[in-house]
Amino acid sequence: MRLAVIFGVALAAAAETPALMPWPASAKFDAGEIEMNVGFSVSVAGAGANDARVKAAVERVYTRLARQTGLPILPPRAGTQPPPALRVIVEEADHRPPQQLGDDERYSLDVSEAGIRLSADRPLGVVRGLETFLQLVRQNPASSPSKAPGFSVPYTEIRDEPRFPWRGLSLDVSRHFIPAEEIERTLDGMAAVKLNVLHWHLSDDQGFRVESKKYPRLQQYGSDGLYYTQTEIRDVVAYARDRGIRVVPEFDVPGHASSWLAGYPSLGTGAGPFHIVHERGDANGVIDPMKESTYRFLDGLFGEMAKLFPDAYFHIGGDEVNPRDWSNQPGVQAFLKKHHLESAPRLQTYFNQRLQKILARHGKRMMGWDEILQSDLPKDVVIQSWRGQTALADVARKGYSGILSTGYYLDLMQPASAHYRTEPLAEAAGRLSPEETKRILGGEAAMWEELATAENLDAKLWPRLAAIAERFWSPASVNDIGSMYARLEPVNQWLEWLGLKQRSNLQLMRQRLVSGMPVAPLNAFASILEPVKGYERHRSGWGVTTPFNRLVDAIPPESDAAREFSDRVAQYLTAPSVPAEEGLRKSLAGWVEVVGAARPVLESNSLLLEDLPLADALATLCRRGGEALSYRTEAPPAGWKAQALADIKDASVHRAHLLIAIAPAVQKLAEAVPQ
Ligand code: ACM
C-alpha cells in the first residue's frame, strides 16, 4: 500500500513536468499538446537525411512509440507518404567514419500548433533529439482540455546540447561475463539517456573476453569459454554506432593480466604457473616489461584489436600494478641501468612509453587509468581518473585530457543522489585556467562485475546511470536532487519500455526465492532494504563459483520507500505537525504488517533464512520509531533514549549483506527525543 502512495507522488510530479533526463540545456513548455495516433509518421529532410544512423533511429521510433503507447503504430507502407506528425531536418551529412570525440550532438525540438519539428545540423543531433521526443510522449492528463483518451506530446521549445563531449560507461565483462545481447541492451539504455561512450573493460585477471585470431590461446586458456567472437564484437560496435555511441576497448596491462598468462606464460613476470583468477585474493599475473617478446606480442595483438575497434582511443588500463613483482626479478638492476630508470616502478613508465608508440603506429590514441600519468607521455594521451577530482585537475594542469570516474562507481551501491552530486569540474573552479578546464572532457560511470551478473546487471546500472548521464549532459545548474528523483522514477519505467530489465529481472529473482509462495510480502519487505555499501561485501569473498541468487542480489541498490520516509522524517523534525506524525506512524505500522507477512516466506525458503534477523531488526526499528514519535511531547521513561539508540544501532548493522534503509531516519527520530 505504501508503494502505491509513493509511486502516486512521483507520477503526479511527472505529469506536471515532463520526465526528461538528461534535462535539456533549455526547455520551455506551453499549454497544449499534439496527439499521437495510429497514423503517426516521420519525414526526414536535409543533406543528412540519408545518414544510416538517422534512418535507423527513425525506424526505432515507430517500434518504441508503439511499445510506449500500445498504439498499433507501424512505419508507413512502401510507396505511401502520409502527412508526417514528426518532421526531422538534418542540415548536413557527416561522412567521417567512425564517430569522433566532440561530434556535433546539438538539436532543436519544437512542438506547437504547427506540428513537431526536430532539427539538427548533424546526424547525431537527430539521434539525441529523437530520444527527447520519446521521453515527451505521455498519457493525456484527465485534466487536459480535450480529455481525449490517449497519448500526446506537450507543446515545447527545446534547444539542447551536451555539456561534456565524453559521457561514458566503463563496463567490466571480465569478472563476470556479460553476453553480447546484454551489451546491446545496455547500449539501448545508454543511447536513451544520451551517453556516448561504451568503455569495454575486456580483460582482467578473471578473463580475457575477445577472440584473437592471432593469439587464440588468449581466449582458449583465458576465458573459461566465455568470450566474444570477432563477429559479435563487430556487431556490437555497429549497434553502438547506430546509436551514436563510440566503443573504446580496454585491455588492462601490465597488471590485472593473469588471464593472458594462462595461455601465454612467457609474457609473465616470473616462472608461473599462471592461471585465470577464479577466486578473490588469488595472485595477480603481471606482464614482463623487460622482454622484447612482450612488445612483439602486444604489437601483434593491439594491431589486430585496433582493426576490430575503429574508435580513435584505445585503453590500456595500467591500474594497480605492484612493482614488487618486478623488483626481485633477475636482471632487473641491469635493465634499469641500461634504460636510465631509477627504480622498478619506473618500469611501468618504460612499458607505457613503448605501448604508446605501438598504439600510435596502429593509429590509436592511448588512454589509461590515473597510474599511467607518471610516465612522460605525449599530451594526446587521455587519463581516466579513479583517484578523485584533485588527481583529475592535476591531469589537466599537466596538459593532458582527462575524464572523471571517481564518484561514479556503480558497483559501490551508492544512491543516485551521491553520483548526481559528483561534479567533474569540482576542482576546476578558480583553480584551473579555462584552457585547462577544457581538458576535462567529461566522465564515465564504472560498473565492476565482481558481485554482479548478467542477470542483475540492468538493476545495478539503472536507473542510477540515468542520473549520471544528466550530470554529464545537462548544464551544471541542473542539480536539484528532488527534481532528479521525481523524474528518475518515470524514466526508470520508460527504460523498461525500451527493453531494459532492471525491474523485471529482479522480480523474477525474487519469485525464484519464494519458490511458489506469494512474492508480494517479500517485495514489500525488500522495498526498504539496500545492499551493504562500498567494498564491505567484496571482503567476504567472491569468485566464479559464488552463487548470486540471494535476496541481496535481487533488490535495487537504492530503496525509494526508505528515501521517501527519510524525507518525511526530516520535514517532520523541522516542522512537526499532527498529520506528518500520523503519516510516519502509518508507515511504521505498515512495516510491522510487512514483517508479519514476510516472516513465513523467509522461514520457508532455505535461501531466505539468512534474512530472518532483518525481519526482527525491522520490527525493532518500527517499535522504537513509534515510541520516539510519542516521546517528542511526553516524557520518556528513564533510560529510554540510551536503550532505544542502542537497539537502533544494533538494527542498523548489516545482515546477510543487507541494510534496513529506514534505520538512519528512525535514529534521527530517537535522537530528537528530549533526554
Ligand atoms: C580501478 O578501479 N582499479 C580502476
Residues whose N, C-alpha, C, O or C-beta is under 5 A from the ligand:
A	BS01	ACM	D319 W369 W386
